């Protein structure tokens, strides 16, 4: 943008999704409240401004069968994808955010458990998240023992990791369509899961498969860092048809 309000020649413009706009507006609102609290301004321009609700689609995740199909995928000759496949499977087994995952080292392992403080909440809480490592996760840890310096696994940048995940799913033939909410049009659209997969798919896979078998959110949230009763937790789990059938069967 230049002084007269016109776009500089050659600049591209595109619409922002509602969640992106909301995030920016919340940051601005926080800044103006800070200015108001310190007397820099008399009142915040956000005093009577309402930020609309974020838009989230139906949660989707890999089934255990799909995850195991990915584990069996022959990646001989592609060491990079093989390593990122291991990282993704490990993340599916512990359910942490990628920002927390890449900070893990051997020191975070204690008696067959992963222990860490979630970066998203560590400024407000020092609660340690403790997740037992299953056989699959432990085998991956042992495979890379002492091979990555201080890092627990061969982590890469998030964009490279997300691209690798999408390529892995496509190579494994995991192409089923899922429903996603278009953040601009607010309409639902169907896309192959391999096209929208990313690091957060691993977190949803951990939560979704556990919830399908346990159905006690307090047990699962204790391993994901969500507070009990958190509204955010519902964004990671789907009430699928199997759960519904088991529920109504209680009436027979």
Secondary structure, DSSP 8 states (H G I E B T S, - for coil): --TTS---TT-------HHHHHHHHHHHHHHHHHHHHTTSSSS-TTTT---------------HHHHHHHHH---TT-HHHHHHHHHHHHHHHH---HHHHTT--GGGB-SSEEEE--TTTTTT----EEEE--HHHHHHHHHTTTSSTTSSS----HHHHHHHHHHHHHHTT---EEEEE-TTT--EEEEEHHHH--HHHHHHHHHHHHHHHH--HHHHHHHHT--TT-TGGGGG----HHHHHHHHHTT-
